[in-house]
Amino acid sequence: MSPDFRLFARVYALSLAMRVLVLPTLLIAWLTVAGAATIAPSRPHNLAAADLLRKGSSPSLPIGLYRHLQRAEDTAKRDQEYALRTSTSQLHFQAGETSTRRFGPHAFKQKVSHVDGENGSKEWHQRYWFDATFYKPGGPVYLLDGGETSGEDRIPFLETGILRILAEATGGLGVILEHRYYGESFPVERLDTDSLRFLTTEESLRDSAYFAQTVVFPGLEAHNLSSSNVPWIYYGGSYAGAKSAFARKLFPEVFWGALASSAVTTAIEDFHDYYTPIMQHGPPECIAYLQNHTELIDSLLELKMPFITSRLKGAFGLGNITSDADFVNALAIPLGSWQARNWDPAVGSTRFFEFCDALTPPTNDGNLKNSTSLTASLFPSLPSDPKKALESLQGYANYVSEHVAPLCPPDATQDECFGTDEYGGDSLEEAPWKSWSYQFCTEWGYFIGHPPSPEETSIVSRLLDIDYTSKICRLAFPKGKVNRVPSRPNVTAVNQYGSYNLSYSRLAFIDGSEDPWLYATPHSPLAPHHGHRLDTLDQPFKLIPGGVHHWDQNGSADLRRESEPKAIRRVHVEEVQFVQSWLREWKESRKWRWEEVAGSGVAGDALSLWP
């Protein structure tokens, strides 16, 4: 039990630990007034549909809310495009589209399955983009794995990010390969359980290898850019980072090297440690208040008193959510903004710190005494600590009322928005949420919620147990005729590649010290080698101080590297250095071949590319 709550117990003669079913007068008054209050949003919310899809944005996906946000964004996009087509800003918009179109997309004939002989001869079109601006004959090819989103979302990394940085430094070609079952790259026409059977980590890894071995880039037909002739370097972030590491180990003859950024090489069924870096590195006062409020809310819900439950939910603007678990799931939505942080303010979000500001009362006692807030006006004689705790609780309720509850449109019920009992839909339009859900249900796990022990301190409710966070697997994927989702994800299918201990020559790991996914990467404090693994040119092992999720992936939009923070500029320089070292190894390993074709202009160019 938290110190603040024990103080409440001493002051107001309540001991929830002893399960005394009498509520303090203070909390009854607060719940009565706050639960009945109507709080108008102070400013528009800025949560996007894609934010909800980010694993960890909420322990369980509120599919109705996601669909509403997606529809609203689609409408806004169409309105914006129409306005731009009919305004003087049309030229600027077209320039942006031209910039994107010059990279693609292009279509590659991919195999439906690399392991199922019956479907091995069938083909489908996989999208990819490439930039040959800096390419010199014989130069390397950098393949960025699109991961669990549309490949279009990765184009900034080709324009100004890691692909441009490496390609420019080494005369290379940058490529983005869209992952099967994402964006517009589908080997099937529906997303029912049977049709999803070709969505496995192994199939997608083999997609990348087959692409590297056989692709012919439009406009570069005269150059043999297959992996047998030029060095291919794999890059990926997060899930795609794990794939990058796996590909280097599984296909060393195809991929000369690999950079694995925030690579979740360890699949974990119950991934409550997602919240551990947040609790360790978040503003201490905010985290302490959040832990206390979470425990208090759980204790109040455990009383199962309709009056208290309804007033509690009403205080947060969520009075019409029927399920207690769905209610506390909605309360967890602001926590997903920790992962959305980025060193570039134009890319990242500051919502987590805005959320914490709302939870953290002023430290000056005089400010509290002069406060006109609900709590201070109702209870002016409270001791300073309990008053601050209640100020924080009120700030928490206000924030959710202003920034989470209004996400639900007026024509929908809160159960329709925040409920987690229906996950229907098999059309390809459902792919943004359904494809990755299938992957974590079958292989990866990562059910994010409260630790298994109810007594363990957390910033999310103990109602968010693995039974709740995994129910999407039971509801979204009914048993098919030839395929079914296992009762538990087969994490062995992933961890067989090395898990925390995965290492290989010319395989780099780059992580962030404050990444919520840190405990699934080789930098995890749970890794057997933690604190003892060396950082070398052959096997780089880098941790970005203060970094979050694959912070090395993007670069400064204005291409002025000096505008990047020191830690980011440093890791980009180091990435160029160790990749150049790898390419020198390639040159030495192929020297006999170049000598055989001495006099060839291409051979000469290639040998002189890397210092």
C-alpha positions, 0 to 999 in steps of 0.5 A: 500500500502506498505512503499517501494512501496509508496517510489517508487511512490514518487521517480519515480512519480508513484502512482498505488493506483491512477491507473496511467497507467505509469510505473516507468522507473526503473521498466521498465528497470528491467523488460526489462532486467530481463524478458529477462534474462536466468538464469541457475539453480545454483544447483539441486532442491530438491522438492519432489512430496510428498512436493507438496501434503502437504496441503499448499505447494501451494494454488492450486495443479499443478497436471502436476508438481506433476506427473512429479516429481512422475515419476522422483522419481519412475525412480530414485528409480528403478535405485537405487534399481537395483544398490544396488542389483548389488553392494557391498552395497546390504547387507545394503539395505537388512538390511533396508528392513528387518527392515521394513518388521519385522513390516508388513504389515499385512492385516485386514478384514475391512468393506466397510461401517459401516453406509451403510447397503447394503455394511456393509457385504462386506470386504476389506483388510486394511494394518497395521504394529505392533511392539511387541518388548517391549510388556508385557502381559496385556500392552497397545496398541498404535494405530497410525492413518496413516492419509492422506498418505501411512502407510509406511510413518509412520514406523519411528514413530514405529521404533524410534518415539512416538510409540516406546517411549510410548511402551518402557516406558509402556510395550506396543504394537505399531501399525500403521493402514493405512487409507482407500483410502491411500497407498494400503488400498482400499475398491474400485477398482477405484477413480471416484466420486461414488467410493469415497463415502465411504471416510468419516471421520466417516467411517475412525473413525469407521474403527479404532474402529472396528480394536481395538475391533476385531484385532488378532495380528499374533504371539500373538494369545494367548493374548486377545489384544482387546480394551475390555481387554487391554487399547488402546491409540489413537495417530494421527498428523494433520488430523489424530490428529483430528481423534484421538481426535474425536475417544476418544469422540465418542468411549470412551469405545474403546479408553482409551485415546488419544494424538492429535498432531497438531490436526486440530479439526476445519474444515475451508472453507477459511483457509487464516490463514495458512499463519498467523503464517508464517508472525508472526514468519518468518524472519521479513525483509524477510516477509516484502519484500515478502508482498511488492513484492506480492503487487507490482506483483498484481499491475503490473498484474492488469494493464493487459499490455501484455508487462509488464505481459510477462516481469514480468513472464519472470523475474521469469523464468515462462514466458510461464505460460498463466494464471496469477493466475497459475503464482502467484500460482507457486510463492507460492510454496516455502512457503510450506517449512515452514511446512516442518521444523523439529527439526531433520535436517535429517528429516526437510527442511531448504528451507524456510530460503534459500528462505528468504536468497535470498530475504534479501539483505545485510544490509551493504550499502557498500556491495550494492554499490560494488555489481555486481548484475544486479540491482546495476550495472544498477542503482548505484545511487539509494537511499539505501532503493529502491535499497535494495527493488529491490535487494530483488525483483531480489533475489526473481525472481532469486530464483524462476527461479533457484528452481521452474521453473526448476521443469518443464522438458524440454519436457513439457510446463509450462502450462502443469506443473503449470496449474490447469485446468485439474484434470483427472484420476480415477485409484488407482494410483491417490490416493496420490493427489485425496483422500485427495482432495476429503476429503477437498472438501466434509468435511474439506475445508482448501482452502489456499490463500489470505484473503477475503478482497483484501486490507488485507496484505498477502504473497500470491497474491489476485488472489489466492481467494477461487474460484481459490483454490477450483476449483479442487473440480469442476474439479476433481469430476464430479457428479456421479450416486449415489454420488456428491461433494457438492458446498461447503464442509460440515464443520459441519460434522467435527465441530460437534465433538467440534471444538476449544472447544473439550475436554474429559477426557484422551485426550491430545492436543500437538501443535507447536507455529509456526505451520501454522495449528495452527489456526485450532487447539484448541490452535488457538488464535481464540478459545474461551478459548484461554489463559485460558485452563489448562494443566493437567494430565487428559487433557494435553494441551501443546504448543511446543515453536518454534514447527511446525507440530506434532514435538513430533511424531518423535524421535532421530534416534539413540535412544539417547534422550539426542540428542533431543532439550530440548523442544522435550525431555521435551514433550516426557517425559511429554507424558510418564508421563501423559500416565502412569497416565492414565494407572494407572487409567485403573488399578484401574478401572479394579481392581475388574476384576483382583481380580476375576482372582487372581493368574493368571500370566497375571493379575499379570503382567498387574497390575505391568506394570505401576508405 
